[in-house]
Amino acid sequence: MPPKLERAMYIINYAFTCYFMVEIILRLVARGADFFTTRMNWFDFLITMASFAEMLVELQPGPEQARFNGGLTAIRLLRLFRLARYWDGLNQILVVLGYAFSSGVYLFALVLLFMFVAGLLGMQVSGSCPTT
């Protein structure tokens, strides 16, 4: 990545993190103790704190920054699931994916069972492993 683009990405990252921090603080002040009664507020709070922690780690020099950075960036991608509440098409896609993954578990178990039985049958037919 060119240095100018990398610097621009860091600046945009810091700007959005600061914006979301201000949003969380304002929502905390406005709602008070009721802020933590909904799951979406908890979700926003945790993701914003993870973004803030990532920002603090990026500001620290040293090799440990590279190990810590990847996991928190992945956590911030979960913010996309928040859009599902407002975007009906995305909500339907996520529901269908949920059904597909739940039925996919049974298919995966069936494939593993078939491979196990085929392996046992192959060992019975061949008798033993050939020696070289």
C-alpha positions in Angstrom: 0.0 0.0 0.0 1.4 3.4 -0.9 2.4 5.4 2.2 0.0 8.3 1.5 -2.9 5.9 1.2 -1.9 4.1 4.4 -1.7 7.4 6.2 -5.1 8.5 4.9 -6.6 5.2 6.1 -5.2 5.7 9.6 -6.6 9.2 9.7 -10.1 8.0 8.5 -9.9 5.1 11.0 -9.2 7.5 13.9 -11.9 10.0 12.7 -14.6 7.3 12.7 -13.4 5.8 16.0 -13.6 9.3 17.6 -17.0 9.9 16.0 -18.4 6.6 17.4 -16.8 7.3 20.8 -18.6 10.7 21.0 -21.8 8.9 19.9 -21.6 6.4 22.7 -20.8 9.1 25.2 -23.8 11.1 24.1 -26.1 8.1 24.2 -24.8 7.2 27.7 -25.5 10.7 28.9 -28.9 10.9 27.3 -30.2 7.4 28.4 -28.3 7.0 31.6 -28.7 3.6 33.2 -31.2 2.6 30.5 -28.5 2.5 27.9 -27.4 -1.0 28.8 -30.9 -2.5 28.8 -30.9 -3.3 25.0 -28.5 -5.8 23.3 -27.8 -3.4 20.4 -26.5 -0.8 22.8 -24.2 -3.4 24.4 -23.1 -4.5 20.9 -22.3 -0.9 19.9 -20.5 -0.3 23.2 -18.3 -3.3 22.9 -17.4 -2.7 19.3 -16.6 0.9 19.9 -14.4 0.0 22.9 -12.6 -2.6 20.8 -12.0 0.1 18.1 -10.7 2.5 20.8 -8.4 -0.2 22.2 -7.1 -0.9 18.7 -6.5 2.8 18.2 -4.5 2.9 21.4 -2.4 -0.1 20.5 -1.7 1.4 17.0 -0.4 4.5 18.7 2.1 2.5 20.7 5.4 1.7 18.9 6.6 -1.9 19.0 6.2 -5.3 17.5 3.3 -6.3 19.7 1.1 -3.9 17.8 1.1 -6.2 14.7 -0.1 -9.3 16.7 -2.9 -7.4 18.4 -4.2 -5.5 15.4 -5.8 -8.2 13.3 -8.4 -9.5 15.8 -9.9 -6.2 16.7 -10.3 -5.2 13.1 -12.3 -8.3 12.5 -14.5 -7.4 15.5 -15.3 -4.1 13.9 -16.7 -5.9 10.9 -19.5 -7.1 13.1 -21.0 -3.6 12.9 -22.3 -4.6 9.5 -24.8 -7.0 11.2 -26.3 -3.9 12.9 -27.5 -2.9 9.5 -29.6 -6.0 9.2 -32.1 -4.4 11.6 -32.7 -1.5 9.3 -32.2 -3.1 5.9 -34.9 -5.7 5.1 -33.0 -7.3 2.2 -29.8 -7.9 4.3 -32.0 -9.2 7.2 -33.6 -11.8 4.8 -30.1 -12.9 3.5 -28.8 -13.4 7.1 -31.9 -15.4 8.0 -31.4 -17.7 5.0 -27.7 -18.0 5.8 -28.6 -19.0 9.3 -31.0 -21.7 8.1 -28.4 -22.9 5.5 -25.6 -23.2 8.2 -27.9 -25.0 10.6 -28.8 -27.6 8.0 -25.2 -27.7 6.7 -24.1 -29.0 10.1 -26.2 -32.2 9.5 -24.9 -32.5 6.0 -21.3 -32.2 7.3 -21.9 -34.9 9.9 -23.4 -37.1 7.2 -20.4 -36.7 4.9 -18.0 -37.5 7.8 -20.0 -40.6 8.6 -19.9 -41.7 5.0 -16.1 -41.1 4.9 -15.7 -43.1 8.0 -17.7 -46.0 6.7 -15.9 -45.9 3.3 -12.6 -46.0 5.1 -13.6 -49.0 7.2 -14.9 -50.7 4.1 -11.7 -50.0 2.2 -9.6 -51.5 5.0 -11.8 -54.6 5.1 -11.6 -55.1 1.3 -7.8 -54.5 1.0 -7.0 -56.5 4.1 -4.1 -54.4 5.2 -1.8 -51.6 4.1 0.8 -52.6 1.5 4.4 -52.5 2.6 7.0 -50.6 0.6 
